[in-house]
């Protein structure tokens, strides 16, 4: 049974006090209202990771992740943080390959492959993002884009290492736009991703891989999206900045 995950990416939002307040609300709501075995992963700015991990120390259904890390173990990389630094302050997950990192910071599939290996080596779990632009979808090349991102980014990993990954499909044209891929569109891509994993690693690994949807997911559309066979949760942006919305999305999986 693959893990159901709702991950919140705060991006570059909230000062320290507001971040602590929001996370305290999320912790309390998760404790009182989450009755399934789903996991909430909160990914704040790196400055807040230690404090939030201390607050979540006794939680059984909330974990902390970072939004990025460097591929090197250490060195003269001013302003960067390594995977081992992320782990040392209590994070368990790291988002890698988010479309904003690819677009604004020029991160390539080859660079991301190095980051994935560094994260896994440290014992953290990557949340590896893939997805197409509106132009690529309109050109009907979105399947090729996804296939390339998987092949160049993560498919050279041995099966044991790949099994630590969480994948997140984010249609770039739906991020922060209010436009959401239809459940059918999202399911089509998620099923394609799982088939690609099956072709590379076999059915067992494919069936165990958690694949999240990330593209303007909110409390109103989460149930329909998460009801699709191959969608195992969400990578949430704007709605993760509201404790009520974020918890309500996660409650879709309550049993």
Secondary structure per residue as TSV (DSSP state, phi and psi in degrees):
chain	resnum	aa	ss	phi	psi
A	1	X	-	360.0	115.8
A	2	X	-	-76.1	152.2
A	3	X	-	-71.4	136.6
A	4	X	-	-92.3	124.7
A	5	X	E	-132.3	136.3
A	6	X	E	-120.9	110.4
A	7	X	E	-106.6	134.3
A	8	X	E	-107.9	121.0
A	9	X	E	-102.6	105.5
A	10	X	-	-73.3	-16.5
A	11	X	-	54.8	-146.5
A	12	X	S	-97.0	69.1
A	13	X	-	-133.4	153.3
A	14	X	-	77.0	131.7
A	15	X	-	-78.9	177.3
A	16	X	H	-59.9	-46.9
A	17	X	H	-62.7	-43.7
A	18	X	H	-66.3	-36.0
A	19	X	H	-65.1	-43.7
A	20	X	H	-63.4	-40.5
A	21	X	H	-64.7	-46.4
A	22	X	H	-60.9	-44.9
A	23	X	H	-67.6	-36.2
A	24	X	H	-60.1	-41.8
A	25	X	H	-63.0	-44.0
A	26	X	H	-61.1	-44.7
A	27	X	H	-59.0	-46.7
A	28	X	H	-65.8	-42.2
A	29	X	H	-66.0	-40.7
A	30	X	H	-62.9	-40.5
A	31	X	H	-63.8	-40.6
A	32	X	H	-87.8	-27.0
A	33	X	H	-119.2	-19.2
A	34	X	-	-87.8	112.6
A	35	X	-	-116.1	3.7
A	36	X	S	-96.3	-166.5
A	37	X	S	-103.7	16.8
A	38	X	-	-68.3	154.6
A	39	X	E	-113.9	134.1
A	40	X	E	-97.7	129.2
A	41	X	E	-118.6	117.5
A	42	X	E	-103.4	126.4
A	43	X	E	-118.0	91.1
A	44	X	-	-87.2	176.0
A	45	X	-	-54.5	147.7
A	46	X	G	-59.5	-28.2
A	47	X	G	-60.2	-24.2
A	48	X	G	-100.9	-4.7
A	49	X	H	-58.4	-45.9
A	50	X	H	-61.9	-48.2
A	51	X	H	-61.3	-43.4
A	52	X	H	-68.7	-36.4
A	53	X	H	-66.4	-33.5
A	54	X	H	-67.5	-40.3
A	55	X	H	-65.6	-33.8
A	56	X	T	-90.2	6.3
A	57	X	T	-56.6	-36.0
A	58	X	T	-97.7	1.8
A	59	X	-	-79.9	140.3
A	60	X	S	-98.2	-11.1
A	61	X	S	-129.8	14.1
A	62	X	E	-132.3	126.8
A	63	X	E	-124.1	167.8
A	64	X	E	-115.3	141.5
A	65	X	E	-132.4	162.6
A	66	X	E	-101.0	162.3
A	67	X	S	-91.1	-9.9
A	68	X	-	-177.7	163.6
A	69	X	-	-157.5	169.2
A	70	X	B	-86.7	157.8
A	71	X	S	-81.8	-19.0
A	72	X	S	-87.9	153.6
A	73	X	S	-71.4	-35.5
A	74	X	S	-167.6	174.5
A	75	X	S	140.4	-173.8
A	76	X	S	-85.3	72.1
A	77	X	-	-125.5	76.6
A	78	X	T	-53.5	128.7
A	79	X	T	88.8	-6.9
A	80	X	-	-95.5	164.2
A	81	X	-	-130.3	142.9
A	82	X	B	-93.5	165.3
A	83	X	H	-61.5	-38.2
A	84	X	H	-66.7	-34.2
A	85	X	H	-64.6	-43.0
A	86	X	H	-59.3	-45.7
A	87	X	H	-65.7	-37.1
A	88	X	H	-66.2	-19.2
A	89	X	T	-103.4	12.4
A	90	X	T	104.2	2.0
A	91	X	-	-74.9	153.4
A	92	X	-	-116.6	-19.6
A	93	X	E	-127.5	158.2
A	94	X	E	-140.3	126.8
A	95	X	E	-76.2	130.7
A	96	X	E	-131.9	142.2
A	97	X	S	78.3	16.4
A	98	X	-	-56.4	145.6
A	99	X	H	-57.0	-31.4
A	100	X	H	-70.0	-33.3
A	101	X	H	-69.9	-39.3
A	102	X	H	-66.2	-44.1
A	103	X	H	-76.5	-50.3
A	104	X	H	-87.2	-24.1
A	105	X	H	-118.1	7.2
A	106	X	-	66.3	27.4
A	107	X	-	-72.6	126.8
A	108	X	-	-98.3	166.7
A	109	X	H	-60.0	-37.0
A	110	X	H	-66.9	-43.0
A	111	X	H	-63.2	-42.9
A	112	X	H	-65.3	-32.8
A	113	X	H	-60.7	-37.9
A	114	X	H	-67.4	-41.5
A	115	X	H	-64.1	-42.3
A	116	X	H	-58.4	-46.0
A	117	X	H	-63.5	-40.1
A	118	X	H	-64.3	-40.8
A	119	X	H	-66.1	-46.8
A	120	X	H	-64.1	-40.6
A	121	X	H	-58.6	-33.7
A	122	X	H	-79.4	-14.5
A	123	X	T	97.2	7.4
A	124	X	-	-88.3	165.3
A	125	X	E	-108.1	120.5
A	126	X	E	-77.7	140.8
A	127	X	E	-103.8	99.5
A	128	X	E	-95.3	120.3
A	129	X	E	-96.0	138.4
A	130	X	E	-138.8	155.9
A	131	X	-	165.1	162.7
A	132	X	-	-110.8	156.9
A	133	X	-	-81.6	170.0
A	134	X	H	-63.0	-39.2
A	135	X	H	-62.8	-41.3
A	136	X	H	-67.5	-37.5
A	137	X	H	-68.5	-44.0
A	138	X	H	-63.5	-28.5
A	139	X	T	-85.3	3.1
A	140	X	T	60.2	32.4
A	141	X	-	-110.2	12.1
A	142	X	H	-64.8	-34.2
A	143	X	H	-66.3	-39.3
A	144	X	H	-64.1	-39.7
A	145	X	H	-62.7	-47.9
A	146	X	H	-61.6	-43.9
A	147	X	H	-60.9	-41.9
A	148	X	H	-67.1	-43.5
A	149	X	H	-62.5	-38.3
A	150	X	H	-67.9	-47.8
A	151	X	H	-63.2	-45.2
A	152	X	H	-83.4	-24.0
A	153	X	H	-93.7	-39.4
A	154	X	T	-137.9	-12.7
A	155	X	T	-79.1	0.1
A	156	X	T	-91.6	0.5
A	157	X	S	-73.8	144.7
A	158	X	-	-64.2	157.3
A	159	X	H	-57.0	-39.2
A	160	X	H	-62.6	-40.5
A	161	X	H	-71.5	-41.7
A	162	X	H	-59.2	-33.5
A	163	X	T	-66.3	-13.3
A	164	X	T	-84.6	-10.6
A	165	X	-	-75.3	148.4
A	166	X	E	-113.5	131.2
A	167	X	E	-100.0	148.1
A	168	X	E	-133.3	116.9
A	169	X	E	-88.9	120.1
A	170	X	-	-125.6	103.4
A	171	X	-	-64.5	112.3
A	172	X	G	-59.2	-30.4
A	173	X	G	-70.6	-8.0
A	174	X	G	-112.2	5.0
A	175	X	S	-88.6	117.1
A	176	X	S	70.2	9.3
A	177	X	S	-100.8	-14.3
A	178	X	S	83.7	-9.3
A	179	X	-	-88.1	131.4
A	180	X	-	-117.9	139.1
A	181	X	-	-59.8	141.1
A	182	X	-	-63.1	155.9
A	183	X	H	-53.8	-34.5
A	184	X	H	-70.7	-41.4
A	185	X	H	-63.5	-44.9
A	186	X	H	-63.7	-45.9
A	187	X	H	-60.9	-40.3
A	188	X	H	-57.8	-45.2
A	189	X	H	-71.0	-41.5
A	190	X	H	-61.7	-40.9
A	191	X	H	-65.5	-38.7
A	192	X	H	-62.6	-44.4
A	193	X	H	-60.1	-43.9
A	194	X	H	-65.3	-36.1
A	195	X	H	-66.0	-38.5
A	196	X	H	-65.1	-40.4
A	197	X	H	-63.7	-42.5
A	198	X	H	-60.5	-42.2
A	199	X	H	-65.0	-31.9
A	200	X	H	-88.4	-41.3
A	201	X	H	-120.2	-8.5
A	202	X	-	100.8	166.6
A	203	X	H	-65.3	-40.1
A	204	X	H	-63.0	-45.9
A	205	X	H	-65.2	-42.2
A	206	X	H	-60.5	-43.3
A	207	X	H	-70.0	-24.2
A	208	X	H	-91.5	-8.4
A	209	X	-	-81.6	124.5
A	210	X	E	-79.2	126.7
A	211	X	E	-122.7	119.9
A	212	X	E	-98.5	154.4
A	213	X	E	-102.6	131.3
A	214	X	-	-132.2	97.2
A	215	X	S	-175.5	86.4
A	216	X	S	56.7	43.9
A	217	X	-	-82.1	136.0
A	218	X	-	-146.9	174.7
A	219	X	T	-60.1	-24.6
A	220	X	T	-78.4	-31.1
A	221	X	T	-110.5	-5.0
A	222	X	H	-61.7	-42.7
A	223	X	H	-61.6	-43.8
A	224	X	H	-68.0	-39.5
A	225	X	H	-66.4	-47.1
A	226	X	H	-73.4	-13.1
A	227	X	T	-77.4	-11.2
A	228	X	S	-70.4	145.5
A	229	X	T	-56.3	-37.7
A	230	X	T	-108.2	9.8
A	231	X	-	-102.3	118.8
A	232	X	-	-108.3	14.8
A	233	X	E	143.8	-162.0
A	234	X	E	-141.8	152.8
A	235	X	E	-104.5	109.3
A	236	X	E	-104.3	133.2
A	237	X	S	-100.3	-96.9
A	238	X	G	-55.3	-40.2
A	239	X	G	-68.4	-17.9
A	240	X	G	-74.5	-11.9
A	241	X	G	-88.5	2.4
A	242	X	S	-124.9	114.7
A	243	X	H	-57.6	-39.8
A	244	X	H	-65.0	-46.0
A	245	X	H	-64.6	-45.5
A	246	X	H	-62.3	-45.2
A	247	X	H	-66.4	-39.8
A	248	X	H	-63.6	-35.6
A	249	X	H	-62.2	-46.4
A	250	X	H	-65.3	-30.5
A	251	X	G	-68.5	-12.5
A	252	X	G	-55.3	-31.7
A	253	X	G	-89.7	1.1
A	254	X	-	-55.5	139.7
A	255	X	-	-120.0	360.0
